[in-house]
């Protein structure tokens, strides 16, 4: 990871550098710009997104520079000497505005705003999208899982199935979204996340007898023993042997923490195992489950009356299945204080021009009611308008409002305090409780309404007319 930090200026696509060189050589390098980061579609066909990845992004932006080795690499790649001399002293100093990590956000909202010269704002595009898209995707998956698990234990087991070093950020995002711990020791060390893990089938197989494997593990870890019971036969061998070990631990003044099921019909096996444990007066021994789990499987297990106290979730969590990537984008919306607009044949891909802020309106119960995208110089709106239907509007004059964006970085300095993933999750829990239940459904969730101000609508529509008149 130190290598990445030292070479952070190269964490970009080459076309960002060729554009930056073009800006510099054409005399546009000092032009002030505003870029917005937002996404277009909720992942997992769900009703919301959990925003994550911000502080990791800010930390790497502090060191977004080019050393001599970087400069030589870029010279060999074909960049011009005049531009490379500029990069030798380059530092990222733009202003970054953002919603809080752990905030619940919705499509087409300006989640992050970058204000700086066009070169620095352009160079960080790839890095920003890479960090925010991925961690937000995984945090949202974890939040969905936590929503069906309730108060039961939930651990991230996904490092071995993650896409390379992405597994490090995946574990952070998983805890932001609701995981209690991770098997990922590096992320545990780097982010202060509790680590967890017991043994794999190899441990059991390395002994001639399953009971000997269990006994030795309990001898070494008497205060934290969880036994994997499905290596040979869960109900005929694994659970009976675990019961023997539990009684031996009791005799020594300890308790078996739990057993883990990693294959088979988890609902059926958990029910049978629970009865066997209870019949042996081991009601305190918990049952954990793993093996290709996701929110849908867990919901089904709940409906079947599975007797499972905690889950280890890997592949589907850290790879964000069934959404391969979040469609977050980073668009220029202002240049030298002149609003800019990107048009498209698809009306929903037409950008919202100008410098904006994001306002959330709450009802009398403190629940989310509407979000408003308004120009940065606007305040105290009475109405929000549908982004594409002028005749549809909502009166928000009697609702409590809060501005979601704040200045988080300026002149290369981070202006917010770093929080652990668990602390960010505490904020998410509060916000998730304010999200109406209809938006939490897995199937056909309610679409959360996001409106725009009349002034923003007029600005966009007038710019559209002007652009189209020239075509």
N, C-alpha and C positions, 0 to 999 in steps of 0.2 A: 504493500500500500504506500510505502514511502516513495517508491519509484513513480507511482501514479501522481503523487503530490508534487514531486520535483519536476515532472513533465506535464503539468496540468494544462499548459497552453496548447499542447498537442491533442487534448481531449476534444476533438472537433472533427467535422467533415472538411475535406480539402476545399470544397467550394466556398465554405465560410471564409477561408483564408484568401482565396482568389478574389472574392467580392471585397473583402477588407482591403486588399492591395489595390483594387480598382478604386475604391473610395479615396484612399490615400493619394494615389497618383493623379486622380482627377480633381483634387483639391476639395473633396467633400468630407474629409476626415473629421473636421471639427463641427459638422452639422449635428444639432441636437435632435435626438429621436426618442420616440416612445414605442415600446413593443409590449404587447399583451400575450400572456400565456393563458390558454383555456383549452377545454376539450369539447368534443361534439356529441358523444354518445355515452350514456352510462354503461359501464362494463357489466357483464353477466346478465344482461337484459334486466338489470335492477333499476332502482329508483333514486340512486344517489352515488356519490363518490366520497371516500375519505381521503383528504389531502395529506400527503406525506412526502418526505424527502427534502424539506426546506433547509433544515440546519446543515445537513450533509452538503447540500449545494452551496450554501453560504461559506462553509469552511474551505471548500476547494476554490471558490471564487477569490478568497483572500490571497491565494497563491497562484493565481492565473497569470503566469509570467513565462518568459522564454529565456532559457540559459544558452550558453555558447554551443552546447551540443545540439540543442533544438534548432538554433539558427543555422547551423551547418547542414542539418538534415533538410531544412526547408529550402536552403540554397540549392542543394542537390535535387530537390523536387521541382525546381524551376522558378521560385519566387525571386523578385528583383532585389538588388542590393539596397536601393533607396528605401524600400519598404522594410527590409530586414533590419536596417539601422533603426527604424522606428520601433520595431518589435523588441529590440535589445533593451529598451527602457520602458517597455509597456507594463502598465499595471491597471487592473480593473478598479475603476473609481465611481462607477455609475450608482445611481440611487436604485434600490430595489424595494418595491412595496409588495406586500403579500398578505393573504389571510393567514391565520394561525395554523400550524401543523395540528392535525387532528380535527380540523373543521370539516363539516359536511357541506359539500358544494354540489353544483348542478351544471348541466351542459350549457356551454356558451357564456359562462360567467368569467369576467376577467379576474382570475385567481392571483396571478402575479403580474406586476407591471415593472418594466425596466426603463429607466430614464437616464440616458447618457449619450456620449457621442456615437455616431453611427458605427464606428469600427468596433468599439468595445461591446456595444449592444449586439452586434451581429456575431462576433466571435464566440459568444457564450451560448448561442442558440442550441447547438447539439448537446452540449453538456447539460444545460437546463432541462431539455426535453428528456434526456436519458435518465437523469436522477428523479425528476418529478413524475414522469409517466410510470416508471416501473414501481417505485415505492407506493405511489397512490393506488396502483392496480392491486398490489399485494395487501396493502392495509385494508382495502375494501373487501377483498376476499376473506381476510381474517375477521373483519367485523361481521360479515354475513354468517360465518361459522360460529362466532361467539353468540350471535343472536339466537341460534337454535340450540347451542350447548347450555345456555343459561349460566348458572354459577358453577358448573362442573369444571374440572381441570382441563386445560388445553395447552399442549406443548407443540412447538414447531420442530418437526423431525426431518426437514426437507433438504438439508445442505447437500447430501449425496446425489439428489436428483435435480439440483438447481443448475442453471446455465452458468457454469464457471464461477467467477468472482461475484456474479449477481447474487449468489447465495448469501453473501455477507449483508448486503442491503436488504435482502428478502427477510432475513431474521429480524432486523430492526423494524421493518414495516409490519411484520406479523405481530410483534408485540404492541406496536402502536394501535393495530386493529383489534387486539384483544387476546392474543396468546399470553399465557402466564410465564412461559419459559421457552428455552430453545436447547436443542442438542448441539448447536453450533458454538463451540468453545471460543473461536476467534471473535464472533459477534458478542458473546457474553463478556469477554474481556474488554472489547473496544467500546461497547455501549452500556455496560453495567446491567446486562440482562441476566437473570437467574438461569443457570444451566441445569439440565436434567438428563438422565439416561441411566440405564441399568446394564443389561447384557443382551447380546444377540444370540442367534441359534448356534453360532460357532462355539460359544462358551460351553453350552450344554453338550454339543457333539464332541468336544475335546476330552470329555470324561467317558469312561466305559459305561457308567450308569447315570441316568438322569438325576436320581436322588443324591448322588455324590456331587454333581455339579451344583445343585441347589444348596447342599449343605456347606460346601466350601465357600460359595458366594455369600451366604448368610454369616458364616464365620468371619469373613473379611469385612462385611458391611452390615453388622447387626442392627444398626439404627436406621438403615435406609434400604432395606431389601425389598425389591420388587422382582418377582420370578416370572420368566417367560415360559408359559406352560403348554405351548402347542408344537414343540419340536417333534414329538412322536405321536402322542394321542392325548388330546386335551382333557377329556373326561375320564379316561381309563388310567392315564399315567400322570399327566402334568398336574392336574388339580389334586388328586390324592397325594402325590409327593409334596406338593406345596403345603397341604394340610399337616403333613408330618413335620415339615420344617417349621411351620408356624407354632406347633406345640413345643418343639425343641427351643425355639426362641422365647416362648412364654416361660419356660422353665429357667431360662437365664435372665429373666427380667426384661426382655425386649418384645417387640411386636412386629410381625410381618406387615409391611406397609400395604402390599397388594400383589396381584397377579396381572399378567398382561396377555391378552389374546391378540394374535397377529394373523389369523387366517380362519377360514370356515364361516359358518353362519353365525355372525356375531350376536344376533338377537337370541337365538336358541342357546348357544354356548354360554352366554352371559347369564341367562336365566338358570340353566342347569348348574353352572359353577356357583352362582349365588346361593342356591339351595344347599349344595354340598358344603359350602363354607358356613352357612347359618346352622346347618345340622351339627356341625362340629364346634358350635359356639364361637365362631370366628366372624361375627357380624361386623367387626371393625375392619376386616381386610377388604380393601377396595379392589375393584375390577377396572382395569384400563384396557383400551382397545386401540389398535392401529391397523394399517393395511388399506391403502387406496381410499381413504375417507374424504368426503367433502360435505358441504352443507346439506345436500339433498339426501345423501346416505344417512347422515346423522338424524335428519328429520324423520326419515323412515324408521330408523331404529327406535326413536322416541315413540313413534306411533305403534310400534310392535311391542312396547313394554320392555325393551332391553334394559338389563341391570348393569349399566356401565357408568362408572363414576368419573372417568376422565379419558381424554383422547390424545393420541399422538398423530399429528397430521403432517404429511410430507409433500409428496409430488404435486397434488392438486392445489396446495396452498402456495408454494414458492414458485410455481410456474404460472399461476393465475388462470388455470383452466376454468371455464372454456373460453376465455377471452385472451388471445395471445398477446395483445398489447393494447394499451390505452391510446386513443387517437388524439392525444394532446397536440396542440399546435402553438406556434409562436409567430405573431404577425405584427408587422409595422402598422401603427395606427396614427402616428404623427411625425412630421419631419420639419424641423425649423419652425415649430409652433403652427404648422399648417396641417390640419387633419388629412389623413390619407385613407383610401378605401380600396379594398380588393373586391372586385365583382366576380360573379360566377353565374353560370346557367342555372345552378341549384341555388335557390334563394336563401337556403339555410347556411350556405357557405359564404355569403356576403358578409364581410367583416363590419364591426361597429367602429366607426372612426373616432379619433380624438382621445384625449386623456379622460379617463372615467374612474368611477369608484363604485363599490358594491355595497348595497344597503340591504339589511335583512329586517323584515317586519314581523313582529310577534303578536299573536292574539292575546286575549285576556287571560288565558291559561298558561301563557309563556311558550306556546307551541309555535313552530315556524308557520307563517302564513303565506308570505310572498317574499321574493328577492327582487331588488330593483337595481338595474344598471343605469347609472345617471352620469352626466358630465361632472367633472371634478369641481366645478364652481357652483354646482346646484345644491340646494338644501331645502328641507321642509316641503316635500312634494305632497300634493293632494291626490294625484292619480298616477297609476302605472299603466302603460299601454302594451298590448300584445305586440311582440316584435314585428309581426308581419300582417296584422289585421288591425287597421287604424280604428275600426268601429268597436273593438273590444278593449275595455279598460276596467280598472278596479280602483275604487276609492280606498286610499290607505291613510287618510288624514287622521283617523282615530286610533291608529295602531302604533304600538311602541316600535321604535326603529333603532338599529345599531349599525355603525359602519364596520365592515369586516376587514378592510385592508388597512395596513399600517406600514410605516417606514421601518424596514428591517436591516438595511445596509446602506452605507454612504461613505464615500472616500476610502473604500477598502476596509472599513470597520463594520463588524457585526454589531447591531444595536439592540439585539434581544438576547436574553439569557438562554443558554443551552439547557434543555430539559432531557431527562432520560426518556426512553420509549414508554416506560410505565407511566411517567408523569403526563406525557402527551395523551396516553390512553385514558387517563382520568378526565382530561378535558373532553375527549371524544365521548365518553360515557354520558357526560352531562348533556352534550349536544344531541346525542342519539336519542336521549330521553325526550328531547324537545321536538324530534321529528315525528309527525303523525304516523300512526301505524300503517296506513294505507300505502305509504312510500317504502315500507320495509318488506313488503310481500315479495316472494320469489317469482310468482306468476302474475303477470299483468299488474304491476304496481301502479299506483296513481302517479301521474306526471306532475312534478312540482312546478308551479307557475313562477316564471321569471319574466318580469316586465321591464320596459325601458321608459325613460322620461320622454315627454313630448318634444323637448328640445333636442334630445339625441335622435329621436325619430326624424325630426325635421332636417337635422344636419345630414343624416344618412341619405334621406330621400332626395334632398337638393343636390347632394354630390352625385348620386346615381343619375339624376336627370342631366347634370352637366357633363358627366363622362359619356353617357350614351348619346348626347347631342353631338359629340365630336367623332363618334365612330361612323 
